[in-house]
């Protein structure tokens, strides 16, 4: 799966599941500061990632991803291992 497919899937679930306005979604968007993702939302993200990409994120993984760029990159790398 290439990075653009990952970006599309992630952006789609952010818009649909978390009702995030598409205009605030960018590679440098921060989960908490820009997207208003809270700790309960992170639990949902773990489930959605597992469903869409076939692997489970950990809290440690998420703590290393301050923005969407790092999230996209991490998922792309894991999917293609």
C-alpha positions as semicolon CSV with decimal commas, in nm:
position;residue;x (nm);y (nm);z (nm)
1;X;0,000;0,000;0,000
2;X;0,145;0,335;-0,091
3;X;0,149;0,644;0,126
4;X;-0,125;0,824;-0,067
5;X;-0,364;0,534;0,001
6;X;-0,280;0,551;0,372
7;X;-0,335;0,928;0,376
8;X;-0,676;0,889;0,209
9;X;-0,790;0,617;0,449
10;X;-0,672;0,808;0,757
11;X;-0,823;1,137;0,641
12;X;-1,153;0,965;0,561
13;X;-1,185;0,812;0,907
14;X;-1,086;1,140;1,076
15;X;-1,361;1,319;0,884
16;X;-1,625;1,050;0,923
17;X;-1,559;0,910;1,271
18;X;-1,441;1,223;1,450
19;X;-1,625;1,486;1,244
20;X;-1,305;1,679;1,183
21;X;-1,333;1,954;0,925
22;X;-1,131;1,861;0,618
23;X;-0,978;2,211;0,611
24;X;-0,780;2,148;0,934
25;X;-0,635;1,817;0,818
26;X;-0,278;1,866;0,705
27;X;0,052;1,685;0,752
28;X;0,160;1,925;1,025
29;X;-0,172;1,907;1,214
30;X;-0,124;1,801;1,575
31;X;-0,370;1,545;1,715
32;X;-0,455;1,729;2,036
33;X;-0,392;2,094;1,949
34;X;-0,529;2,109;1,594
35;X;-0,766;1,813;1,563
36;X;-0,904;1,810;1,920
37;X;-0,837;1,437;1,955
38;X;-0,863;1,336;2,322
39;X;-0,755;1,023;2,507
40;X;-1,084;0,842;2,440
41;X;-1,049;0,920;2,070
42;X;-0,705;0,756;2,071
43;X;-0,871;0,431;2,182
44;X;-1,101;0,455;1,880
45;X;-0,804;0,528;1,654
46;X;-0,632;0,210;1,774
47;X;-0,943;0,007;1,682
48;X;-0,986;0,181;1,345
49;X;-0,620;0,133;1,252
50;X;-0,640;-0,236;1,339
51;X;-0,957;-0,275;1,130
52;X;-0,824;-0,083;0,828
53;X;-0,456;-0,175;0,829
54;X;-0,436;-0,508;1,015
55;X;-0,207;-0,419;1,305
56;X;-0,252;-0,287;1,655
57;X;-0,113;0,048;1,764
58;X;0,013;0,089;2,119
59;X;0,002;0,393;2,343
60;X;0,380;0,408;2,304
61;X;0,346;0,417;1,924
62;X;0,096;0,702;1,944
63;X;0,311;0,900;2,186
64;X;0,585;0,909;1,920
65;X;0,351;1,065;1,663
66;X;0,288;1,430;1,740
67;X;0,140;1,512;1,399
68;X;-0,036;1,353;1,105
69;X;0,282;1,332;0,895
70;X;0,445;1,101;1,148
71;X;0,119;0,903;1,176
72;X;0,093;0,856;0,798
73;X;0,462;0,759;0,779
74;X;0,435;0,510;1,065
75;X;0,129;0,338;0,920
76;X;0,280;0,323;0,569
77;X;0,597;0,169;0,707
78;X;0,412;-0,091;0,920
79;X;0,173;-0,191;0,641
80;X;0,461;-0,249;0,403
81;X;0,679;-0,456;0,637
